[in-house]
Protein backbone atom coordinates (compact mmCIF):
# COMPACT_ATOMS: atom_id res chain seq x y z
CA UNK A 1 0.00 0.00 0.00
CA UNK A 2 1.54 3.34 -1.00
CA UNK A 3 1.24 6.58 0.91
CA UNK A 4 0.58 9.62 -1.28
CA UNK A 5 2.58 11.82 1.11
CA UNK A 6 5.59 9.51 1.08
CA UNK A 7 8.62 10.65 -0.87
CA UNK A 8 10.38 7.27 -0.73
CA UNK A 9 9.42 6.45 -4.34
CA UNK A 10 10.61 9.78 -5.71
CA UNK A 11 13.98 9.82 -7.48
CA UNK A 12 16.65 11.65 -5.49
CA UNK A 13 18.13 14.68 -7.25
CA UNK A 14 21.30 16.39 -6.10
CA UNK A 15 23.11 16.27 -2.82
CA UNK A 16 20.91 15.85 0.24
CA UNK A 17 20.44 18.53 2.87
CA UNK A 18 20.46 17.71 6.53
CA UNK A 19 17.33 19.04 8.22
CA UNK A 20 19.44 21.62 10.08
CA UNK A 21 21.14 22.86 6.89
CA UNK A 22 17.79 23.29 5.16
CA UNK A 23 16.28 25.10 8.13
CA UNK A 24 19.23 27.49 8.45
CA UNK A 25 19.71 28.16 4.75
CA UNK A 26 16.09 29.19 4.29
CA UNK A 27 15.57 30.73 7.74
CA UNK A 28 12.66 28.43 8.60
CA UNK A 29 11.10 27.49 11.90
CA UNK A 30 11.84 23.91 12.98
CA UNK A 31 8.20 22.91 12.41
CA UNK A 32 8.05 24.27 8.84
CA UNK A 33 11.43 22.78 7.95
CA UNK A 34 10.42 19.33 9.26
CA UNK A 35 7.12 19.44 7.37
CA UNK A 36 8.70 20.39 4.03
CA UNK A 37 11.58 17.95 4.53
CA UNK A 38 9.12 15.12 5.22
CA UNK A 39 6.91 15.96 2.24
CA UNK A 40 9.60 16.69 -0.37
CA UNK A 41 12.63 14.73 0.81
CA UNK A 42 16.22 15.83 1.41
CA UNK A 43 17.20 16.78 -2.16
CA UNK A 44 18.89 20.18 -2.04
CA UNK A 45 17.91 20.85 -5.66
CA UNK A 46 14.23 20.14 -5.11
CA UNK A 47 14.02 21.97 -1.80
CA UNK A 48 15.82 25.04 -3.21
CA UNK A 49 13.47 25.04 -6.20
CA UNK A 50 10.49 24.76 -3.88
CA UNK A 51 11.69 27.64 -1.73
CA UNK A 52 12.44 29.69 -4.84
CA UNK A 53 8.91 29.09 -6.06
CA UNK A 54 7.65 30.22 -2.68
CA UNK A 55 9.94 33.27 -3.08
CA UNK A 56 11.79 32.36 0.10
CA UNK A 57 15.43 33.13 -0.67
CA UNK A 58 18.35 31.76 1.36
CA UNK A 59 19.65 33.91 4.17
CA UNK A 60 22.67 36.10 3.36
CA UNK A 61 24.84 34.23 5.85
CA UNK A 62 24.23 30.91 4.14
CA UNK A 63 24.90 32.38 0.69
CA UNK A 64 28.19 33.92 1.87
CA UNK A 65 29.21 30.63 3.47
CA UNK A 66 29.03 28.94 0.06
CA UNK A 67 31.84 31.15 -1.24
CA UNK A 68 35.46 30.61 -0.31
CA UNK A 69 37.52 33.72 0.34
Secondary structure as UniProt FT lines:
FT   TURN            4..5
FT   TURN            8..9
FT   HELIX           19..25
FT   TURN            26..27
FT   HELIX           30..40
FT   HELIX           44..53
FT   TURN            54..55
FT   HELIX           60..65
//
